[in-house]
Amino acid sequence: MSTRASLGSRRPRRLAVLLAALAALLLPAHAVASTPAAPAGGTPGPRPTVVLVHGAFADSSGWEPVIQRLTDQGYPTLAFSNPLRGPVDDAAHLRAFLDTLTGPVVLVGHSYGGAVITNAATGDPDVKALVYIAAYAPDEGEDVVAANALGGGHTEVTDHLVLRPIPGATGGNADASIDPAWFHRLFAADLPRRRTAVMAATQRPGALAALVTPSGVPAWRTIPSWYLVAAQDRIIPPEAERAMAARAGATTVEIRSSHVAMLSHPAAVTDLIREAATS
C-alpha cells in the first residue's frame, strides 16, 4: 500500500517534467531567433536573424558552410525550405515563415531564391536588408527568363533541363531539373566532381511556371540591398547579375565563382551578409 502511494506520488512529478521538456522543444522559432547576442567588442544586444532562401536545383543544405560561420559569429540563422512552385506562391510561404519571427531580419536569397525574397519582403518592416547571392532581383512585371537577358548575357541552362510531370498541372507546367551530365559545368564548376555528382542526384526540381511568372512590386525599391556577382556563373549570366545589382542600387561585390558561391566561397558570402547585418 505504501509502495503504491509512493509510485502514485511520483507520476505527477514525472508528468510535469515531461510536459516541461515538450514545451521547451515546441517553443516558436522566434524564441530562439530573438535571443540577444553580443556584437564583437560591443554591448550585448539583439542581432538580426539571418534567413537564407535557396533556389532551384538545390535545397537548404547548400547553405551549410555559411550557417556554420554565421552561428559561430553569434548570428541567429534559419534556412527556409523553398517550395519552388513560383515566385507568388513561394513568397506567400516565406511571408508566413517570417511572421513567426520577432526582431529585425536580414533576408538572403540565392539564385531563384532572390526572386522569392524580392516579393516576400515588400512591405515587411522587420526586413532590414536584402542580400542577393548570384540571384534574381526582378523588377515589377519581369520574370526570370526576361531577367536572364539583362545586360546582353546568355544562359545555357534552359537547353539542358530534364522535365517530369506534375500531377494535375495545367498549361504545360512540369518539374524541371538540370541534366546530371551538365550539372557540374553549369551549376558548380569550381567544386569537385564527386561532390557535384551527389548534388546532381539530390537536386530539387523547380516548376517551369516559376520561370515565366511575372514578379510583383520589388522589395529592393525600399529596403537596402547587397549583391554578390559570381563572375563565372553559367546559370544566371554575370551581365544580368551586374544589371540587376545596379538597378537595385545594391552594394555590390564581384568574385570569381560559379553559381554556388555559398559553397565554393562561403567566407566571401558570410562577409557580405555580416556587412548587411551591421549596416
N, C-alpha and C positions, 0 to 999 in steps of 0.2 A: 504493500500500500504506500509506504513512504517512498519506495523506488519510483512508482508510477507518478506520484505527486512531483518528485524531483524532475523526472523527464518532462512532465507536462509544463512545469515552470520554465524549462529551457526553451520550449518551442517558440513562445512569443519573442524571446530574445533573438533566437536564430532567424525567425522570420523578419524581425526588424533589421538585422544585419544584412539579410539577403535583399530586402527592399532598398536599403540604403545603397548597396552595391549596384543594383539595377538602375537606380536614379542617377548615379554617377555616370554610368555608361550611356544613359539616354539624354544627357544634357544637350541642349541645342547647340548647333555649331558655333553660334555667336558667343557662347560661354567660353569656348576655347579661343576663338579668334580675337576677342576683345581683351585678352589677358595683357596687362601692361608689360612692356619690356623696356629695358634701359638702353637708350641710344649710347653709342660708343662715346665715352668721355663726357656724358651729359647727365642731366637729371632724369630719373625714371619717369616714363610717361608712355601713353599708348602709341604703338606703331601701327601703321595701316596694315590691314590684311591684304596680302597679295593673292589674287585669284587668277589662276592660269587656265587658259582655254586652248585646247589642242584643235588641230584642223583635221581635214580628211586624210584618209590613208594612214592614220596614226591613232594613238589613244593617250591617256594621261600619263602612261609610263614614260613617254618621251621627255617629260619634264623632270625626271628623277635627279639628274645631277644638279639642276638649278634649285630644286626643292631642298636638296641636302645643303647647298650653300646658303640659301636664304634662311633656313631654320637654324643653321649653325650661327648665323649672324643675328638671330633674335627676331626674325620676321614671321608672324603667323602666316601660314601659307596653305592654300587649298587648291586642289586641281578639280575643275569642273568637267564632268563627263558629257561631252558634246554629242547630242543625238545625231547630228549630221543629216538632218532632213531638209533643211533650207533655212535661210537667214531669219525669216519671220518666226517660224516655229521654234527654232533653236534659241533665238533671242528671248522669246517668251519663257522658255525653260530657264535660261540664265537669269532673267529678272526675278523669277520666283526663287531661285537659289540665292541671289544677292539679298532678297528680302529677309532671309533667315539670319543675316549678319548684322552686327552693330558696329558703329565706328567707321572711320574712313577706309576706303578700298582703293587699291591700285589694280587695275584690270589689264591683264596681259593676254594678247592673242597671237597665235602662230598660224600662218597660212590662212585657210578659210576661217579659222577662229577669229581673225581680225574683223571679218565681215560681221560676225556674231556680236563681238563686243561693241562694234560701231553702232549697231542697232539697239543692243540691250541697255547701254549706259545712258542713252538720250533721256534727259530729264531726271536722272538719278543724282540727287545732291551728295550722296555718300561717295560716289566715284570721283576721286581727286585727280587721277591721272590715268591715261591710256598708254599702253606700251605695245607697239607692233613689232613682232619678230618675224621678218620676212613674210609679211602678212598683207592681206587685203584691207584697204581703208577706203571703201567705196563712197561715192557721193550719192546724194538722193537720186533715185531712179536708175542708178547704174548697177549692172550685175557683174558677176565675176568674169564672165567672158569679155565684156567690154573693158573691165579694169585691166585685164591682161594686155590689151592693145595700147595702153597709155605709154607714151614715150617712144612708140615705134618698135617695141620689142616683140618677140615671138616665143611661144611655149610649145614644146613637143608633146606635152603630157596627154592632150586630148587625142593624139594619134595612137596612144598605147594604153588604152583603157580596156579592161575586161568588164563586160556588163552582165549582170544577173538580175532575174526578175524580182520585183517587189510584189507580193501577193496583194491583189486589189488595186494596184496602181493604175492611174489613168494618164492619158496624154503621152504615152511612150516613156514615162518615168521608169527608171531602173536604178539598181545599186551599181556604182562604178568603183572599181579598184584598179591599181596600176598593174599591168602585166609584170609578173615577177621577173621575167627576163630583162626588163627595162628598169626595174626598181632602183638598183644601185646607181646607175648612170643618172637617172632623172631626179631621184629623191635625196640621195645621201652619198654622193660620190667620194666624199672625204672621210667616210667611215670604212672600217674593214669589211670585206665582202662576207665573211662569216656572220657578222652582226647584221648586215643588211639583208641577208638571206632569211634570217629569223624575222626581221621587221616586215619583209615582203609576205611571209607566210601568215603573219598575225595581223596584217593591216586591217583597219576597219573601213568598209566602203562608205562612200557618201552618195546621197541621192543625186541623180543627174539634174533634177529640178533646182538644186542648190546653185548650179552654175548660171541659171538664167532667170532667177527670181530677182526683181528689182529691189534695191536696198531702200531703207527708209531714211528719215532725217538723221544725218550722221552726228554722233556724239562729239566727234573731234572739232565741230564748229564752236563748242562752248567749253570743252574740257581740255586742259593742256595735254599734249601728246608727245611721245618719244618714238623713234623708229630706228630699227636696225636693218640696214640694207645688206643682203647677202649677195656679194658681187659675183659669185659663181652659181647662183640659183638657176636651175633648169625647170622649175615648176612655175614660179612667178618670174617673168623677165625682170632683171635688175633695173632696166629702164623704167618699167612700170612701178617698181618699188620706189625709185627716186621721185617719180612724178607724184605718187600718192603721198609720200612724205612731205614734199614741198607744198602740195595743195593743202594739206592739213596743218601747215605751219609747225611741223614736228621738229623737236630737237633730234638731229639725225647723226648716227654713226654708220660707217660702212666698213665691213670686214671681208676678207677673202674666205668665204664659207659657202657650202652647199645650202640647200633649202633648210636643213635641220641644224641651224646654228646652235640651238639649245643643247644639242648632243655633241656636236663637234667643237663648239666654242662656248661651253657653259659659263666660264668666268666672264667673258665679254657680255653675255646676256644678263647675267646676275648683276654686273656693274651697272648696266643701263637701267635695270629695274630699281636698283638702290638709288640711282640718281633721281628717277621719277618719284620715288617714295620720300625722298628727303628735300625735294624742291618746294 
